[in-house]
Amino acid sequence: MHGVTAENVEDYLYSILPHRDETLTEMEAEAAKRDIPIVGPAVARVLHQLALIVGAKKIFEMGSAIGYSTIWWARAVGDGGRVFYTDGNPKNADEARGYFKRAGVSDRITVKTGDALEILSEQKEQFDIIFNDVDKEDYPRVFKLAMPRLRKGGLFISDNVLWSGKVADKNSKDASTKAIQEFNRLLYESPDTFTTILPIRDGIAVAVKV
């Protein structure tokens, strides 16, 4: 997925990022080598920062892959915090567990395998943050599931909401593009959220429940 920021600006942003630890650096290299979808360090810092701002202690992550963003979340919630990892691929989950152990955050993460939407629908508690990074055609459904499970003042954060700029094509016939366009409309029109799309990498929607 290509970012929407000008290439020279994107290169600059990544060039000034602080070095990550050995575990995160290895995950970034593996993701690049094997084409594994991760948010990357620039976006991960935004996620971590948002969690710190709202004092998040309970985070539900939808679409966790090998757990790169999960580690950033887990470090943000601190001791006593809880992050739910979800992914449909058991091999991803097994690999993620190894990274969690190396990163020293296993005790803060609950690993769930299966359909992230079904797992979220089963949750009875409310979360401080729900992070959405599942199949794009499911985004409108995620919005309807997430809102009742997010506390007032909590954040609903979604990745890839600019979809390499394809969302600007009002006549697009692509199912994923149309779903993201619908999702963004739902976010901005909802009386229950105050939303901003941050044009970093592929676009992050940050909606606070009001």
C-alpha positions in Angstrom: 0.0 0.0 0.0 1.5 3.3 -1.1 1.4 6.3 1.1 -0.4 9.5 0.1 2.3 11.9 1.4 4.7 13.3 -1.2 7.6 10.9 -1.6 10.3 13.3 -0.4 8.3 14.3 2.6 7.6 10.6 3.4 11.3 9.8 3.2 12.1 12.7 5.5 9.6 11.6 8.1 11.0 8.1 8.2 14.6 9.4 8.2 14.1 11.3 11.5 12.4 8.5 13.4 14.3 7.2 16.5 15.7 3.8 16.2 13.4 0.9 17.3 14.6 -1.9 19.5 15.8 -5.2 18.1 12.3 -6.9 18.1 10.5 -4.2 16.3 13.4 -3.8 13.8 13.3 -7.5 13.0 9.5 -7.3 12.5 9.8 -4.4 10.1 12.4 -6.3 8.1 10.3 -9.5 8.0 7.2 -7.5 7.0 9.2 -5.9 4.1 10.7 -9.2 3.0 7.4 -11.2 3.2 5.0 -8.5 2.3 3.2 -8.6 5.6 0.9 -5.7 6.3 2.0 -3.7 9.3 1.4 0.0 10.1 5.1 0.8 10.2 7.0 2.9 12.7 5.6 6.4 11.7 2.0 5.3 12.2 2.8 3.2 15.2 4.2 6.2 17.0 0.9 8.0 16.3 -1.0 5.1 17.8 1.2 4.9 20.8 0.9 8.7 21.4 -2.9 8.6 21.1 -3.1 5.8 23.7 -0.9 7.8 26.0 -3.1 10.9 25.5 -6.3 9.2 26.5 -4.7 7.1 29.2 -5.8 3.9 27.5 -5.8 0.7 29.6 -8.1 -1.5 27.4 -7.5 -1.7 23.7 -9.1 -4.0 21.1 -7.1 -4.4 17.9 -8.9 -5.8 14.8 -6.5 -7.3 12.3 -3.2 -7.8 14.1 -1.0 -9.8 11.6 2.3 -10.6 13.3 1.6 -8.2 16.2 3.7 -5.2 15.3 1.2 -2.5 16.3 0.1 -4.8 19.2 3.5 -4.3 20.8 3.2 -0.5 20.5 -0.2 -0.6 22.1 0.9 -2.9 24.9 3.8 -0.7 25.7 1.5 2.3 25.8 -1.1 0.7 28.2 1.7 -0.2 30.7 1.5 -2.5 33.7 -2.1 -3.6 34.3 -3.2 -2.7 30.8 -4.8 -5.1 28.4 -4.6 -5.4 24.6 -6.7 -7.8 22.6 -4.9 -9.2 19.5 -7.1 -10.7 16.8 -6.1 -12.4 13.5 -7.7 -15.0 11.3 -4.4 -16.8 10.7 -3.2 -19.1 13.5 0.3 -19.0 12.0 0.4 -15.2 12.4 -0.8 -15.6 16.0 2.0 -18.1 16.8 4.6 -15.8 15.3 3.2 -12.9 17.2 3.4 -14.7 20.5 7.1 -15.2 20.0 7.5 -11.5 19.3 5.4 -10.6 22.4 7.6 -12.7 24.6 10.8 -11.1 23.2 9.3 -7.7 23.7 8.4 -8.4 27.3 4.7 -7.6 26.9 3.0 -11.1 26.7 1.3 -10.6 30.1 -0.6 -7.5 28.7 -1.9 -9.2 25.5 -4.9 -11.6 25.0 -4.5 -13.5 21.7 -7.6 -14.4 19.8 -7.7 -16.1 16.5 -10.7 -16.0 14.2 -13.0 -13.4 12.6 -12.2 -10.1 14.3 -15.7 -8.8 13.8 -17.2 -11.9 15.5 -14.7 -11.7 18.4 -15.6 -8.0 18.9 -19.3 -8.7 18.8 -18.8 -11.1 21.7 -17.2 -8.5 24.0 -19.4 -7.2 26.8 -17.0 -4.6 28.1 -16.2 -1.2 26.7 -12.8 -0.3 25.5 -10.6 2.9 25.6 -9.5 2.3 22.0 -10.7 0.1 19.2 -8.2 -0.1 16.3 -9.6 -1.2 12.9 -7.3 -2.7 10.3 -9.4 -5.6 8.8 -10.5 -6.3 5.2 -11.6 -3.0 3.8 -15.0 -4.2 2.6 -15.9 -4.9 6.3 -15.2 -1.3 7.4 -18.9 -0.2 7.5 -19.8 -3.2 9.6 -17.0 -2.5 12.0 -18.3 1.0 12.6 -21.6 -0.3 13.7 -20.0 -3.0 15.9 -17.4 -0.7 17.5 -19.5 2.2 18.7 -21.4 0.4 21.4 -18.2 -1.2 22.7 -16.3 2.1 23.0 -16.4 4.2 26.1 -17.4 7.8 25.9 -14.2 9.8 25.2 -12.6 6.7 23.7 -11.0 6.5 20.3 -12.0 4.5 17.2 -8.9 4.5 15.0 -8.8 3.0 11.5 -6.0 2.5 9.1 -5.9 2.8 5.2 -8.8 5.2 5.0 -7.3 7.1 2.1 -6.5 3.9 0.2 -3.6 5.2 -1.9 -5.8 8.2 -2.8 -8.4 6.0 -4.5 -11.1 7.3 -2.2 -11.0 10.5 -4.2 -12.5 8.7 -7.2 -16.2 9.3 -6.7 -17.0 6.9 -9.6 -14.9 4.0 -8.4 -16.4 0.5 -8.9 -13.9 -1.2 -6.7 -15.6 -2.8 -3.7 -12.9 -2.0 -1.2 -12.7 1.6 -2.3 -16.5 2.1 -2.1 -16.6 0.5 1.3 -13.9 2.9 2.6 -15.8 5.8 1.1 -19.0 4.7 2.9 -17.1 4.2 6.1 -15.5 7.7 6.0 -18.9 9.2 5.4 -20.4 7.3 8.4 -17.6 8.6 10.6 -18.0 12.2 9.7 -21.8 12.1 9.7 -22.3 10.3 12.9 -23.5 12.5 15.8 -21.7 10.1 18.2 -18.1 10.8 16.9 -15.8 13.7 16.2 -13.5 12.6 13.4 -10.3 13.7 11.8 -8.4 11.9 9.0 -4.7 12.2 9.4 -3.0 12.0 5.9 0.1 10.1 7.1 1.1 7.0 5.2 -2.2 5.6 3.9 -4.5 7.7 6.0 -5.6 7.2 9.7 -9.1 8.1 10.8 -9.2 9.1 14.5 -12.8 9.3 15.8 -13.5 10.2 19.5 -16.8 9.1 20.9 -18.7 12.1 22.2 
